[in-house]
């Protein structure tokens, strides 16, 4: 489940999520479900940027910080999609 997400023009999407690392080169993004997490796992919030064209993801990039993902996609806090309350 994403923590926050942002949608802009031309198929730009940024999703902020919790990332978990089991080795320095592999990441598992938190999703709905159960995960067996070893004590040596590090966890932090990351952001993923997507470009969507004709309903397909044509580009993906992970960022360590939400700000960097928003800058790379020319999105801002104003583009956040808020859940109805």
PDB file with SEQRES, HELIX, SHEET and CRYST1 records, atoms N, CA, C and O in Angstrom:
SEQRES   1 A   85  UNK UNK UNK UNK UNK UNK UNK UNK UNK UNK UNK UNK UNK          
SEQRES   2 A   85  UNK UNK UNK UNK UNK UNK UNK UNK UNK UNK UNK UNK UNK          
SEQRES   3 A   85  UNK UNK UNK UNK UNK UNK UNK UNK UNK UNK UNK UNK UNK          
SEQRES   4 A   85  UNK UNK UNK UNK UNK UNK UNK UNK UNK UNK UNK UNK UNK          
SEQRES   5 A   85  UNK UNK UNK UNK UNK UNK UNK UNK UNK UNK UNK UNK UNK          
SEQRES   6 A   85  UNK UNK UNK UNK UNK UNK UNK UNK UNK UNK UNK UNK UNK          
SEQRES   7 A   85  UNK UNK UNK UNK UNK UNK UNK                                  
HELIX    1 AA1 UNK A    9  UNK A   11  5                                   3    
HELIX    2 AA2 UNK A   66  UNK A   72  1                                   7    
HELIX    3 AA3 UNK A   77  UNK A   79  5                                   3    
SHEET    1 AA1 3 UNK A   4  UNK A   7  0                                        
SHEET    2 AA1 3 UNK A  12  UNK A  23 -1                                        
SHEET    3 AA1 3 UNK A  26  UNK A  29 -1                                        
SHEET    1 AA2 3 UNK A  12  UNK A  23  0                                        
SHEET    2 AA2 3 UNK A  42  UNK A  53 -1                                        
SHEET    3 AA2 3 UNK A  56  UNK A  63 -1                                        
CRYST1    1.000    1.000    1.000  90.00  90.00  90.00 P 1           1          
ATOM      1  N   UNK A   1       0.846  -1.180   0.000  1.00  0.00           N  
ATOM      2  CA  UNK A   1       0.000   0.000   0.000  1.00  0.00           C  
ATOM      3  C   UNK A   1       0.888   1.238   0.000  1.00  0.00           C  
ATOM      4  O   UNK A   1       1.769   1.357   0.852  1.00  0.00           O  
ATOM      5  N   UNK A   2       0.680   2.157  -0.928  1.00  0.00           N  
ATOM      6  CA  UNK A   2       1.506   3.360  -0.962  1.00  0.00           C  
ATOM      7  C   UNK A   2       1.199   4.272   0.222  1.00  0.00           C  
ATOM      8  O   UNK A   2       0.085   4.284   0.746  1.00  0.00           O  
ATOM      9  N   UNK A   3       2.197   5.022   0.626  1.00  0.00           N  
ATOM     10  CA  UNK A   3       1.989   6.016   1.675  1.00  0.00           C  
ATOM     11  C   UNK A   3       1.345   7.277   1.101  1.00  0.00           C  
ATOM     12  O   UNK A   3       0.411   7.829   1.681  1.00  0.00           O  
ATOM     13  N   UNK A   4       1.858   7.724  -0.046  1.00  0.00           N  
ATOM     14  CA  UNK A   4       1.321   8.890  -0.753  1.00  0.00           C  
ATOM     15  C   UNK A   4       1.576   8.678  -2.236  1.00  0.00           C  
ATOM     16  O   UNK A   4       2.508   7.972  -2.621  1.00  0.00           O  
ATOM     17  N   UNK A   5       0.738   9.295  -3.066  1.00  0.00           N  
ATOM     18  CA  UNK A   5       1.043   9.277  -4.490  1.00  0.00           C  
ATOM     19  C   UNK A   5       0.629  10.579  -5.150  1.00  0.00           C  
ATOM     20  O   UNK A   5      -0.271  11.287  -4.699  1.00  0.00           O  
ATOM     21  N   UNK A   6       1.334  10.862  -6.250  1.00  0.00           N  
ATOM     22  CA  UNK A   6       1.223  12.120  -6.970  1.00  0.00           C  
ATOM     23  C   UNK A   6       1.033  11.803  -8.441  1.00  0.00           C  
ATOM     24  O   UNK A   6       1.678  10.899  -8.972  1.00  0.00           O  
ATOM     25  N   UNK A   7       0.148  12.543  -9.107  1.00  0.00           N  
ATOM     26  CA  UNK A   7      -0.130  12.314 -10.527  1.00  0.00           C  
ATOM     27  C   UNK A   7      -0.059  13.651 -11.244  1.00  0.00           C  
ATOM     28  O   UNK A   7      -0.608  14.653 -10.785  1.00  0.00           O  
ATOM     29  N   UNK A   8       0.629  13.646 -12.384  1.00  0.00           N  
ATOM     30  CA  UNK A   8       0.763  14.862 -13.161  1.00  0.00           C  
ATOM     31  C   UNK A   8       0.409  14.627 -14.613  1.00  0.00           C  
ATOM     32  O   UNK A   8      -0.118  13.577 -14.982  1.00  0.00           O  
ATOM     33  N   UNK A   9       0.706  15.613 -15.423  1.00  0.00           N  
ATOM     34  CA  UNK A   9       0.422  15.541 -16.852  1.00  0.00           C  
ATOM     35  C   UNK A   9       1.406  14.607 -17.539  1.00  0.00           C  
ATOM     36  O   UNK A   9       2.460  14.286 -16.989  1.00  0.00           O  
ATOM     37  N   UNK A  10       1.061  14.181 -18.722  1.00  0.00           N  
ATOM     38  CA  UNK A  10       1.902  13.355 -19.578  1.00  0.00           C  
ATOM     39  C   UNK A  10       2.306  12.047 -18.913  1.00  0.00           C  
ATOM     40  O   UNK A  10       3.412  11.553 -19.133  1.00  0.00           O  
ATOM     41  N   UNK A  11       1.417  11.485 -18.103  1.00  0.00           N  
ATOM     42  CA  UNK A  11       1.643  10.163 -17.536  1.00  0.00           C  
ATOM     43  C   UNK A  11       2.674  10.077 -16.434  1.00  0.00           C  
ATOM     44  O   UNK A  11       3.202   8.993 -16.183  1.00  0.00           O  
ATOM     45  N   UNK A  12       2.984  11.173 -15.764  1.00  0.00           N  
ATOM     46  CA  UNK A  12       3.971  11.168 -14.684  1.00  0.00           C  
ATOM     47  C   UNK A  12       3.297  10.811 -13.367  1.00  0.00           C  
ATOM     48  O   UNK A  12       2.281  11.398 -12.995  1.00  0.00           O  
ATOM     49  N   UNK A  13       3.881   9.831 -12.662  1.00  0.00           N  
ATOM     50  CA  UNK A  13       3.342   9.361 -11.383  1.00  0.00           C  
ATOM     51  C   UNK A  13       4.508   9.169 -10.423  1.00  0.00           C  
ATOM     52  O   UNK A  13       5.552   8.644 -10.811  1.00  0.00           O  
ATOM     53  N   UNK A  14       4.339   9.587  -9.178  1.00  0.00           N  
ATOM     54  CA  UNK A  14       5.324   9.333  -8.123  1.00  0.00           C  
ATOM     55  C   UNK A  14       4.589   8.672  -6.968  1.00  0.00           C  
ATOM     56  O   UNK A  14       3.521   9.125  -6.556  1.00  0.00           O  
ATOM     57  N   UNK A  15       5.174   7.590  -6.447  1.00  0.00           N  
ATOM     58  CA  UNK A  15       4.598   6.878  -5.309  1.00  0.00           C  
ATOM     59  C   UNK A  15       5.628   6.862  -4.188  1.00  0.00           C  
ATOM     60  O   UNK A  15       6.767   6.436  -4.385  1.00  0.00           O  
ATOM     61  N   UNK A  16       5.223   7.328  -3.014  1.00  0.00           N  
ATOM     62  CA  UNK A  16       6.079   7.252  -1.834  1.00  0.00           C  
ATOM     63  C   UNK A  16       5.715   5.969  -1.103  1.00  0.00           C  
ATOM     64  O   UNK A  16       4.538   5.719  -0.846  1.00  0.00           O  
ATOM     65  N   UNK A  17       6.714   5.149  -0.763  1.00  0.00           N  
ATOM     66  CA  UNK A  17       6.444   3.873  -0.100  1.00  0.00           C  
ATOM     67  C   UNK A  17       7.566   3.521   0.867  1.00  0.00           C  
ATOM     68  O   UNK A  17       8.613   4.167   0.894  1.00  0.00           O  
ATOM     69  N   UNK A  18       7.323   2.488   1.654  1.00  0.00           N  
ATOM     70  CA  UNK A  18       8.321   2.009   2.597  1.00  0.00           C  
ATOM     71  C   UNK A  18       9.137   0.923   1.902  1.00  0.00           C  
ATOM     72  O   UNK A  18       8.567  -0.028   1.367  1.00  0.00           O  
ATOM     73  N   UNK A  19      10.457   1.050   1.903  1.00  0.00           N  
ATOM     74  CA  UNK A  19      11.328   0.053   1.279  1.00  0.00           C  
ATOM     75  C   UNK A  19      12.050  -0.762   2.331  1.00  0.00           C  
ATOM     76  O   UNK A  19      12.382  -0.251   3.400  1.00  0.00           O  
ATOM     77  N   UNK A  20      12.293  -2.024   2.033  1.00  0.00           N  
ATOM     78  CA  UNK A  20      13.022  -2.909   2.936  1.00  0.00           C  
ATOM     79  C   UNK A  20      14.146  -3.568   2.169  1.00  0.00           C  
ATOM     80  O   UNK A  20      13.929  -4.124   1.092  1.00  0.00           O  
ATOM     81  N   UNK A  21      15.361  -3.505   2.726  1.00  0.00           N  
ATOM     82  CA  UNK A  21      16.525  -4.063   2.051  1.00  0.00           C  
ATOM     83  C   UNK A  21      17.024  -5.294   2.773  1.00  0.00           C  
ATOM     84  O   UNK A  21      17.237  -5.279   3.985  1.00  0.00           O  
ATOM     85  N   UNK A  22      17.208  -6.367   2.011  1.00  0.00           N  
ATOM     86  CA  UNK A  22      17.737  -7.605   2.558  1.00  0.00           C  
ATOM     87  C   UNK A  22      19.218  -7.752   2.224  1.00  0.00           C  
ATOM     88  O   UNK A  22      19.964  -8.391   2.966  1.00  0.00           O  
ATOM     89  N   UNK A  23      19.637  -7.167   1.120  1.00  0.00           N  
ATOM     90  CA  UNK A  23      21.039  -7.096   0.718  1.00  0.00           C  
ATOM     91  C   UNK A  23      21.237  -5.703   0.146  1.00  0.00           C  
ATOM     92  O   UNK A  23      20.247  -5.037  -0.158  1.00  0.00           O  
ATOM     93  N   UNK A  24      22.456  -5.233  -0.014  1.00  0.00           N  
ATOM     94  CA  UNK A  24      22.647  -3.878  -0.524  1.00  0.00           C  
ATOM     95  C   UNK A  24      22.066  -3.640  -1.915  1.00  0.00           C  
ATOM     96  O   UNK A  24      21.822  -2.487  -2.271  1.00  0.00           O  
ATOM     97  N   UNK A  25      21.836  -4.677  -2.710  1.00  0.00           N  
ATOM     98  CA  UNK A  25      21.380  -4.476  -4.080  1.00  0.00           C  
ATOM     99  C   UNK A  25      19.937  -4.910  -4.326  1.00  0.00           C  
ATOM    100  O   UNK A  25      19.474  -4.837  -5.464  1.00  0.00           O  
ATOM    101  N   UNK A  26      19.227  -5.349  -3.328  1.00  0.00           N  
ATOM    102  CA  UNK A  26      17.862  -5.829  -3.554  1.00  0.00           C  
ATOM    103  C   UNK A  26      16.910  -5.106  -2.616  1.00  0.00           C  
ATOM    104  O   UNK A  26      17.223  -4.878  -1.448  1.00  0.00           O  
ATOM    105  N   UNK A  27      15.753  -4.750  -3.137  1.00  0.00           N  
ATOM    106  CA  UNK A  27      14.734  -4.084  -2.325  1.00  0.00           C  
ATOM    107  C   UNK A  27      13.394  -4.768  -2.540  1.00  0.00           C  
ATOM    108  O   UNK A  27      13.062  -5.200  -3.644  1.00  0.00           O  
ATOM    109  N   UNK A  28      12.647  -4.854  -1.474  1.00  0.00           N  
ATOM    110  CA  UNK A  28      11.267  -5.319  -1.554  1.00  0.00           C  
ATOM    111  C   UNK A  28      10.396  -4.174  -1.083  1.00  0.00           C  
ATOM    112  O   UNK A  28      10.596  -3.642   0.009  1.00  0.00           O  
ATOM    113  N   UNK A  29       9.448  -3.799  -1.886  1.00  0.00           N  
ATOM    114  CA  UNK A  29       8.555  -2.699  -1.529  1.00  0.00           C  
ATOM    115  C   UNK A  29       7.412  -3.271  -0.709  1.00  0.00           C  
ATOM    116  O   UNK A  29       6.868  -4.326  -1.035  1.00  0.00           O  
ATOM    117  N   UNK A  30       7.056  -2.576   0.345  1.00  0.00           N  
ATOM    118  CA  UNK A  30       5.962  -3.034   1.189  1.00  0.00           C  
ATOM    119  C   UNK A  30       4.682  -3.078   0.375  1.00  0.00           C  
ATOM    120  O   UNK A  30       4.377  -2.155  -0.380  1.00  0.00           O  
ATOM    121  N   UNK A  31       3.954  -4.137   0.534  1.00  0.00           N  
ATOM    122  CA  UNK A  31       2.698  -4.326  -0.171  1.00  0.00           C  
ATOM    123  C   UNK A  31       1.729  -4.921   0.832  1.00  0.00           C  
ATOM    124  O   UNK A  31       2.112  -5.235   1.959  1.00  0.00           O  
ATOM    125  N   UNK A  32       0.477  -5.078   0.431  1.00  0.00           N  
ATOM    126  CA  UNK A  32      -0.444  -5.728   1.341  1.00  0.00           C  
ATOM    127  C   UNK A  32      -0.047  -7.186   1.418  1.00  0.00           C  
ATOM    128  O   UNK A  32       0.130  -7.837   0.388  1.00  0.00           O  
ATOM    129  N   UNK A  33       0.092  -7.694   2.595  1.00  0.00           N  
ATOM    130  CA  UNK A  33       0.531  -9.077   2.784  1.00  0.00           C  
ATOM    131  C   UNK A  33       1.487  -9.148   3.959  1.00  0.00           C  
ATOM    132  O   UNK A  33       1.753  -8.143   4.618  1.00  0.00           O  
ATOM    133  N   UNK A  34       2.000 -10.341   4.217  1.00  0.00           N  
ATOM    134  CA  UNK A  34       2.922 -10.540   5.326  1.00  0.00           C  
ATOM    135  C   UNK A  34       4.313 -10.796   4.793  1.00  0.00           C  
ATOM    136  O   UNK A  34       4.496 -11.486   3.791  1.00  0.00           O  
ATOM    137  N   UNK A  35       5.286 -10.232   5.475  1.00  0.00           N  
ATOM    138  CA  UNK A  35       6.686 -10.391   5.088  1.00  0.00           C  
ATOM    139  C   UNK A  35       7.443 -10.951   6.282  1.00  0.00           C  
ATOM    140  O   UNK A  35       7.223 -10.525   7.416  1.00  0.00           O  
ATOM    141  N   UNK A  36       8.320 -11.889   6.034  1.00  0.00           N  
ATOM    142  CA  UNK A  36       9.214 -12.367   7.075  1.00  0.00           C  
ATOM    143  C   UNK A  36      10.478 -11.520   6.974  1.00  0.00           C  
ATOM    144  O   UNK A  36      11.224 -11.618   5.999  1.00  0.00           O  
ATOM    145  N   UNK A  37      10.710 -10.699   7.975  1.00  0.00           N  
ATOM    146  CA  UNK A  37      11.792  -9.723   7.932  1.00  0.00           C  
ATOM    147  C   UNK A  37      12.886 -10.144   8.916  1.00  0.00           C  
ATOM    148  O   UNK A  37      12.643 -10.199  10.122  1.00  0.00           O  
ATOM    149  N   UNK A  38      14.083 -10.441   8.413  1.00  0.00           N  
ATOM    150  CA  UNK A  38      15.171 -10.771   9.334  1.00  0.00           C  
ATOM    151  C   UNK A  38      15.591  -9.563  10.149  1.00  0.00           C  
ATOM    152  O   UNK A  38      15.331  -8.424   9.763  1.00  0.00           O  
ATOM    153  N   UNK A  39      16.245  -9.812  11.283  1.00  0.00           N  
ATOM    154  CA  UNK A  39      16.685  -8.729  12.163  1.00  0.00           C  
ATOM    155  C   UNK A  39      17.687  -7.799  11.490  1.00  0.00           C  
ATOM    156  O   UNK A  39      17.839  -6.651  11.908  1.00  0.00           O  
ATOM    157  N   UNK A  40      18.369  -8.276  10.460  1.00  0.00           N  
ATOM    158  CA  UNK A  40      19.399  -7.471   9.796  1.00  0.00           C  
ATOM    159  C   UNK A  40      18.844  -6.581   8.698  1.00  0.00           C  
ATOM    160  O   UNK A  40      19.609  -5.930   7.987  1.00  0.00           O  
ATOM    161  N   UNK A  41      17.540  -6.541   8.551  1.00  0.00           N  
ATOM    162  CA  UNK A  41      16.911  -5.741   7.498  1.00  0.00           C  
ATOM    163  C   UNK A  41      16.898  -4.269   7.881  1.00  0.00           C  
ATOM    164  O   UNK A  41      16.619  -3.922   9.029  1.00  0.00           O  
ATOM    165  N   UNK A  42      17.201  -3.403   6.915  1.00  0.00           N  
ATOM    166  CA  UNK A  42      17.023  -1.977   7.144  1.00  0.00           C  
ATOM    167  C   UNK A  42      15.774  -1.537   6.398  1.00  0.00           C  
ATOM    168  O   UNK A  42      15.428  -2.104   5.362  1.00  0.00           O  
ATOM    169  N   UNK A  43      15.105  -0.533   6.923  1.00  0.00           N  
ATOM    170  CA  UNK A  43      13.842  -0.078   6.346  1.00  0.00           C  
ATOM    171  C   UNK A  43      13.833   1.440   6.329  1.00  0.00           C  
ATOM    172  O   UNK A  43      14.287   2.084   7.275  1.00  0.00           O  
ATOM    173  N   UNK A  44      13.310   2.010   5.242  1.00  0.00           N  
ATOM    174  CA  UNK A  44      13.138   3.454   5.166  1.00  0.00           C  
ATOM    175  C   UNK A  44      12.120   3.795   4.100  1.00  0.00           C  
ATOM    176  O   UNK A  44      11.696   2.934   3.329  1.00  0.00           O  
ATOM    177  N   UNK A  45      11.734   5.051   4.063  1.00  0.00           N  
ATOM    178  CA  UNK A  45      10.770   5.533   3.089  1.00  0.00           C  
ATOM    179  C   UNK A  45      11.525   5.909   1.816  1.00  0.00           C  
ATOM    180  O   UNK A  45      12.533   6.613   1.869  1.00  0.00           O  
ATOM    181  N   UNK A  46      11.030   5.435   0.673  1.00  0.00           N  
ATOM    182  CA  UNK A  46      11.618   5.753  -0.628  1.00  0.00           C  
ATOM    183  C   UNK A  46      10.500   6.233  -1.545  1.00  0.00           C  
ATOM    184  O   UNK A  46       9.328   6.205  -1.170  1.00  0.00           O  
ATOM    185  N   UNK A  47      10.861   6.671  -2.743  1.00  0.00           N  
ATOM    186  CA  UNK A  47       9.861   7.101  -3.717  1.00  0.00           C  
ATOM    187  C   UNK A  47      10.193   6.481  -5.065  1.00  0.00           C  
ATOM    188  O   UNK A  47      11.362   6.331  -5.422  1.00  0.00           O  
ATOM    189  N   UNK A  48       9.162   6.126  -5.802  1.00  0.00           N  
ATOM    190  CA  UNK A  48       9.324   5.578  -7.144  1.00  0.00           C  
ATOM    191  C   UNK A  48       8.626   6.491  -8.136  1.00  0.00           C  
ATOM    192  O   UNK A  48       7.505   6.942  -7.903  1.00  0.00           O  
ATOM    193  N   UNK A  49       9.306   6.759  -9.252  1.00  0.00           N  
ATOM    194  CA  UNK A  49       8.734   7.593 -10.309  1.00  0.00           C  
ATOM    195  C   UNK A  49       8.438   6.717 -11.512  1.00  0.00           C  
ATOM    196  O   UNK A  49       9.260   5.891 -11.908  1.00  0.00           O  
ATOM    197  N   UNK A  50       7.268   6.900 -12.086  1.00  0.00           N  
ATOM    198  CA  UNK A  50       6.827   6.131 -13.241  1.00  0.00           C  
ATOM    199  C   UNK A  50       6.429   7.083 -14.359  1.00  0.00           C  
ATOM    200  O   UNK A  50       5.925   8.177 -14.104  1.00  0.00           O  
ATOM    201  N   UNK A  51       6.656   6.666 -15.582  1.00  0.00           N  
ATOM    202  CA  UNK A  51       6.082   7.340 -16.748  1.00  0.00           C  
ATOM    203  C   UNK A  51       5.164   6.330 -17.412  1.00  0.00           C  
ATOM    204  O   UNK A  51       5.565   5.203 -17.701  1.00  0.00           O  
ATOM    205  N   UNK A  52       3.935   6.745 -17.651  1.00  0.00           N  
ATOM    206  CA  UNK A  52       2.920   5.860 -18.221  1.00  0.00           C  
ATOM    207  C   UNK A  52       2.534   6.381 -19.597  1.00  0.00           C  
ATOM    208  O   UNK A  52       2.247   7.567 -19.761  1.00  0.00           O  
ATOM    209  N   UNK A  53       2.528   5.503 -20.571  1.00  0.00           N  
ATOM    210  CA  UNK A  53       2.159   5.853 -21.937  1.00  0.00           C  
ATOM    211  C   UNK A  53       1.209   4.786 -22.455  1.00  0.00           C  
ATOM    212  O   UNK A  53       1.545   3.602 -22.444  1.00  0.00           O  
ATOM    213  N   UNK A  54       0.041   5.184 -22.904  1.00  0.00           N  
ATOM    214  CA  UNK A  54      -0.969   4.261 -23.428  1.00  0.00           C  
ATOM    215  C   UNK A  54      -1.277   3.144 -22.431  1.00  0.00           C  
ATOM    216  O   UNK A  54      -1.455   1.988 -22.815  1.00  0.00           O  
ATOM    217  N   UNK A  55      -1.338   3.508 -21.131  1.00  0.00           N  
ATOM    218  CA  UNK A  55      -1.699   2.547 -20.108  1.00  0.00           C  
ATOM    219  C   UNK A  55      -0.589   1.598 -19.695  1.00  0.00           C  
ATOM    220  O   UNK A  55      -0.840   0.653 -18.948  1.00  0.00           O  
ATOM    221  N   UNK A  56       0.628   1.824 -20.158  1.00  0.00           N  
ATOM    222  CA  UNK A  56       1.765   0.962 -19.809  1.00  0.00           C  
ATOM    223  C   UNK A  56       2.878   1.788 -19.169  1.00  0.00           C  
ATOM    224  O   UNK A  56       3.135   2.926 -19.563  1.00  0.00           O  
ATOM    225  N   UNK A  57       3.532   1.189 -18.172  1.00  0.00           N  
ATOM    226  CA  UNK A  57       4.692   1.841 -17.570  1.00  0.00           C  
ATOM    227  C   UNK A  57       5.852   1.716 -18.547  1.00  0.00           C  
ATOM    228  O   UNK A  57       6.265   0.611 -18.896  1.00  0.00           O  
ATOM    229  N   UNK A  58       6.373   2.859 -18.986  1.00  0.00           N  
ATOM    230  CA  UNK A  58       7.475   2.857 -19.948  1.00  0.00           C  
ATOM    231  C   UNK A  58       8.794   3.297 -19.309  1.00  0.00           C  
ATOM    232  O   UNK A  58       9.855   3.193 -19.925  1.00  0.00           O  
ATOM    233  N   UNK A  59       8.719   3.786 -18.077  1.00  0.00           N  
ATOM    234  CA  UNK A  59       9.931   4.184 -17.356  1.00  0.00           C  
ATOM    235  C   UNK A  59       9.664   4.066 -15.865  1.00  0.00           C  
ATOM    236  O   UNK A  59       8.583   4.395 -15.378  1.00  0.00           O  
ATOM    237  N   UNK A  60      10.684   3.585 -15.150  1.00  0.00           N  
ATOM    238  CA  UNK A  60      10.610   3.470 -13.695  1.00  0.00           C  
ATOM    239  C   UNK A  60      11.957   3.884 -13.122  1.00  0.00           C  
ATOM    240  O   UNK A  60      13.006   3.534 -13.664  1.00  0.00           O  
ATOM    241  N   UNK A  61      11.922   4.634 -12.020  1.00  0.00           N  
ATOM    242  CA  UNK A  61      13.155   4.996 -11.329  1.00  0.00           C  
ATOM    243  C   UNK A  61      12.857   5.134  -9.850  1.00  0.00           C  
ATOM    244  O   UNK A  61      11.852   5.733  -9.467  1.00  0.00           O  
ATOM    245  N   UNK A  62      13.741   4.575  -9.007  1.00  0.00           N  
ATOM    246  CA  UNK A  62      13.583   4.680  -7.560  1.00  0.00           C  
ATOM    247  C   UNK A  62      14.491   5.778  -7.032  1.00  0.00           C  
ATOM    248  O   UNK A  62      15.622   5.943  -7.489  1.00  0.00           O  
ATOM    249  N   UNK A  63      13.977   6.525  -6.062  1.00  0.00           N  
ATOM    250  CA  UNK A  63      14.722   7.616  -5.443  1.00  0.00           C  
ATOM    251  C   UNK A  63      14.768   7.404  -3.938  1.00  0.00           C  
ATOM    252  O   UNK A  63      13.841   6.843  -3.354  1.00  0.00           O  
ATOM    253  N   UNK A  64      15.841   7.852  -3.319  1.00  0.00           N  
ATOM    254  CA  UNK A  64      15.960   7.759  -1.868  1.00  0.00           C  
ATOM    255  C   UNK A  64      15.076   8.773  -1.145  1.00  0.00           C  
ATOM    256  O   UNK A  64      14.733   8.592   0.023  1.00  0.00           O  
ATOM    257  N   UNK A  65      14.710   9.847  -1.860  1.00  0.00           N  
ATOM    258  CA  UNK A  65      13.924  10.911  -1.229  1.00  0.00           C  
ATOM    259  C   UNK A  65      12.774  11.327  -2.138  1.00  0.00           C  
ATOM    260  O   UNK A  65      12.940  11.430  -3.353  1.00  0.00           O  
ATOM    261  N   UNK A  66      11.617  11.563  -1.547  1.00  0.00           N  
ATOM    262  CA  UNK A  66      10.436  11.991  -2.292  1.00  0.00           C  
ATOM    263  C   UNK A  66      10.721  13.268  -3.073  1.00  0.00           C  
ATOM    264  O   UNK A  66      10.327  13.378  -4.234  1.00  0.00           O  
ATOM    265  N   UNK A  67      11.391  14.222  -2.463  1.00  0.00           N  
ATOM    266  CA  UNK A  67      11.684  15.497  -3.124  1.00  0.00           C  
ATOM    267  C   UNK A  67      12.405  15.275  -4.460  1.00  0.00           C  
ATOM    268  O   UNK A  67      12.081  15.920  -5.458  1.00  0.00           O  
ATOM    269  N   UNK A  68      13.370  14.371  -4.473  1.00  0.00           N  
ATOM    270  CA  UNK A  68      14.127  14.105  -5.706  1.00  0.00           C  
ATOM    271  C   UNK A  68      13.235  13.506  -6.793  1.00  0.00           C  
ATOM    272  O   UNK A  68      13.366  13.855  -7.967  1.00  0.00           O  
ATOM    273  N   UNK A  69      12.337  12.615  -6.409  1.00  0.00           N  
ATOM    274  CA  UNK A  69      11.416  12.009  -7.379  1.00  0.00           C  
ATOM    275  C   UNK A  69      10.464  13.057  -7.947  1.00  0.00           C  
ATOM    276  O   UNK A  69      10.190  13.068  -9.147  1.00  0.00           O  
ATOM    277  N   UNK A  70       9.964  13.929  -7.089  1.00  0.00           N  
ATOM    278  CA  UNK A  70       9.065  14.987  -7.560  1.00  0.00           C  
ATOM    279  C   UNK A  70       9.794  15.940  -8.500  1.00  0.00           C  
ATOM    280  O   UNK A  70       9.232  16.359  -9.512  1.00  0.00           O  
ATOM    281  N   UNK A  71      11.021  16.283  -8.182  1.00  0.00           N  
ATOM    282  CA  UNK A  71      11.802  17.185  -9.046  1.00  0.00           C  
ATOM    283  C   UNK A  71      12.064  16.532 -10.408  1.00  0.00           C  
ATOM    284  O   UNK A  71      11.973  17.198 -11.440  1.00  0.00           O  
ATOM    285  N   UNK A  72      12.386  15.243 -10.419  1.00  0.00           N  
ATOM    286  CA  UNK A  72      12.700  14.545 -11.669  1.00  0.00           C  
ATOM    287  C   UNK A  72      11.496  14.438 -12.597  1.00  0.00           C  
ATOM    288  O   UNK A  72      11.656  14.322 -13.812  1.00  0.00           O  
ATOM    289  N   UNK A  73      10.307  14.475 -12.039  1.00  0.00           N  
ATOM    290  CA  UNK A  73       9.087  14.349 -12.833  1.00  0.00           C  
ATOM    291  C   UNK A  73       8.336  15.669 -12.982  1.00  0.00           C  
ATOM    292  O   UNK A  73       7.250  15.709 -13.559  1.00  0.00           O  
ATOM    293  N   UNK A  74       8.916  16.743 -12.462  1.00  0.00           N  
ATOM    294  CA  UNK A  74       8.287  18.068 -12.499  1.00  0.00           C  
ATOM    295  C   UNK A  74       6.933  18.073 -11.790  1.00  0.00           C  
ATOM    296  O   UNK A  74       6.011  18.770 -12.211  1.00  0.00           O  
ATOM    297  N   UNK A  75       6.817  17.294 -10.715  1.00  0.00           N  
ATOM    298  CA  UNK A  75       5.609  17.289  -9.886  1.00  0.00           C  
ATOM    299  C   UNK A  75       5.902  18.017  -8.581  1.00  0.00           C  
ATOM    300  O   UNK A  75       7.056  18.287  -8.249  1.00  0.00           O  
ATOM    301  N   UNK A  76       4.834  18.332  -7.843  1.00  0.00           N  
ATOM    302  CA  UNK A  76       4.986  19.015  -6.559  1.00  0.00           C  
ATOM    303  C   UNK A  76       3.927  18.499  -5.591  1.00  0.00           C  
ATOM    304  O   UNK A  76       3.111  17.645  -5.939  1.00  0.00           O  
ATOM    305  N   UNK A  77       3.954  19.030  -4.375  1.00  0.00           N  
ATOM    306  CA  UNK A  77       2.937  18.661  -3.387  1.00  0.00           C  
ATOM    307  C   UNK A  77       1.525  18.947  -3.892  1.00  0.00           C  
ATOM    308  O   UNK A  77       0.572  18.289  -3.473  1.00  0.00           O  
ATOM    309  N   UNK A  78       1.385  19.912  -4.778  1.00  0.00           N  
ATOM    310  CA  UNK A  78       0.068  20.248  -5.336  1.00  0.00           C  
ATOM    311  C   UNK A  78      -0.508  19.100  -6.180  1.00  0.00           C  
ATOM    312  O   UNK A  78      -1.717  19.054  -6.409  1.00  0.00           O  
ATOM    313  N   UNK A  79       0.340  18.180  -6.641  1.00  0.00           N  
ATOM    314  CA  UNK A  79      -0.111  17.065  -7.466  1.00  0.00           C  
ATOM    315  C   UNK A  79      -0.476  15.821  -6.658  1.00  0.00           C  
ATOM    316  O   UNK A  79      -0.825  14.791  -7.235  1.00  0.00           O  
ATOM    317  N   UNK A  80      -0.399  15.907  -5.332  1.00  0.00           N  
ATOM    318  CA  UNK A  80      -0.729  14.749  -4.501  1.00  0.00           C  
ATOM    319  C   UNK A  80      -2.209  14.403  -4.641  1.00  0.00           C  
ATOM    320  O   UNK A  80      -3.069  15.284  -4.626  1.00  0.00           O  
ATOM    321  N   UNK A  81      -2.492  13.118  -4.778  1.00  0.00           N  
ATOM    322  CA  UNK A  81      -3.866  12.634  -4.844  1.00  0.00           C  
ATOM    323  C   UNK A  81      -4.266  12.292  -3.419  1.00  0.00           C  
ATOM    324  O   UNK A  81      -3.683  11.400  -2.803  1.00  0.00           O  
ATOM    325  N   UNK A  82      -5.246  12.989  -2.903  1.00  0.00           N  
ATOM    326  CA  UNK A  82      -5.686  12.807  -1.526  1.00  0.00           C  
ATOM    327  C   UNK A  82      -6.874  11.875  -1.481  1.00  0.00           C  
ATOM    328  O   UNK A  82      -7.753  11.913  -2.343  1.00  0.00           O  
ATOM    329  N   UNK A  83      -6.886  11.028  -0.449  1.00  0.00           N  
ATOM    330  CA  UNK A  83      -8.021  10.128  -0.247  1.00  0.00           C  
ATOM    331  C   UNK A  83      -9.223  10.928   0.209  1.00  0.00           C  
ATOM    332  O   UNK A  83      -9.075  11.866   0.993  1.00  0.00           O  
ATOM    333  N   UNK A  84     -10.412  10.579  -0.264  1.00  0.00           N  
ATOM    334  CA  UNK A  84     -11.606  11.271   0.237  1.00  0.00           C  
ATOM    335  C   UNK A  84     -11.803  10.945   1.710  1.00  0.00           C  
ATOM    336  O   UNK A  84     -11.617   9.800   2.122  1.00  0.00           O  
ATOM    337  N   UNK A  85     -12.175  11.935   2.500  1.00  0.00           N  
ATOM    338  CA  UNK A  85     -12.360  11.700   3.934  1.00  0.00           C  
ATOM    339  C   UNK A  85     -13.799  11.570   4.299  1.00  0.00           C  
ATOM    340  O   UNK A  85     -14.123  11.369   5.470  1.00  0.00           O  
TER     341      UNK A  85                                                      
END                                                                             
